[in-house]
Amino acid sequence: MRKTVVIDVVGLTPASIGEHTPFLKQWSESAKTVSVGHVLPAVTCSVQATYLTGKWPAEHGIVGNGWYFRDECEPRFWRQSNRLVEARKVWEVAKAEDPGFTCANICWWYAMYSTADYVVTPRPQYLADGRKMPDCYTFPMELRPQLEAKLGPFPLFEYWGPRTTINSSRWIAEAAIETDKRYHPTLTLVYLPHLDYNAQRYGPHDARVTTDLREIDGVCQRLATYFEGAGAQVIFLSEYGIAEAARPVHLNRVLRENGYLSIREERGRELLDAGTCQAFALADHQLAHIYVPDPAQMPAVRQLLEKVPGVEKVLGPEEKASHHLNHARAGELIAVAEKGAWFTYYYWLDDARAPDFARIVDIHRKPGYDPVEMFTNPAIRFLKPKVGLKLLRKKLGFRMLMDIIPLDASLIKGSHGRAPETPAEGPLLMSRSHQLLPDAAIEAPAVFDVILAHLRA
């Protein structure tokens, strides 16, 4: 099979390739570009699983970046085991055809415990004293110290949170190159998340995003130059475009005010008790899974949510099937946001009673996605000295709470998840192997076939 690298540049769209991405613009002029169809929800975990299995979420089971684990009565986001993906992956098909084939997964999601031959993925250390330390997981295990010796520790706090920078994507790119030099995999998958950040913070058309475009363009140039020099075919790919969205919609607050939510109090703080809720929303950007244990309650819940300003539509069982989301992990109902709106996970009615994790970066305990984690609270005076003192306590081994995240969802100006308004604002696929791409747009599961065609070329 022929050596191939797939570079997933999150947030890259046909409309974003231009003066601020000189390398990608020049590269695309000798490549063929096709638009990629919409996956609902257009979020990282669902889209990547669709690309890598050639199946819709109804078949592979990844219905969002998280879902409600009914057997544990717990909403869980950003799990990492590949065994959650319920379909065969592209590298497994390739390996069945060619026993000498190998695959490196460099930070695509659900990397852990997969059948890929080489793996690098973020994996913090959660110490017994409460500290969270930057780290990554690799397979084989000895790859991790080798990468750290060459590149330093994975820059976790620049990967997500208020301090996000290009450094995390640069580290991932260099890890892909180092892995290739050591193991020479046939297929390398590289995930570059940088464009996801400021486009959500400030909106995709904010002037600050032009800097991000230039930065990620440089990383793409580094990868393409190296891998093409190593004889690989290069595929540039994206998952979704980010649209203007400055209108937060608080579905759980609506459900609470109408008696559907169950809340328990701990130390004066409120926690969502999902296992006893009559209905609750698990918010994921511009889509929310609505879990309604009693089928008799579904019509009333649906009617209530359809009237909420900012909700474009609510999908029931039949509509879920037509959108390829009829999987047991999905909510009984699914809400889709209107253009310009997005869904928060917020369920408290008084900020003084919000849970302690609401004001920190905590992607696992929050019952929904929280883009406000990319901001620091502007109301905190002398923020830098206070953060410095907290970090000193952490360094000395003391417990501390980095409670600097605001509870103001109106700060967010961009989101994704619903269908793009035009193909120019949606995902793309580019390759210089023109003959291996169709002449028209492709559905998202067909990315699987395009990758296989490149390997077989």
Summary of the structure (lengths in Angstrom):
residues: 457
radius of gyration: 21.7
end to end distance: 7.2
largest distance: 63.2
contacts: 1563
relative contact order: 0.20
helix: 36%
strand: 20%
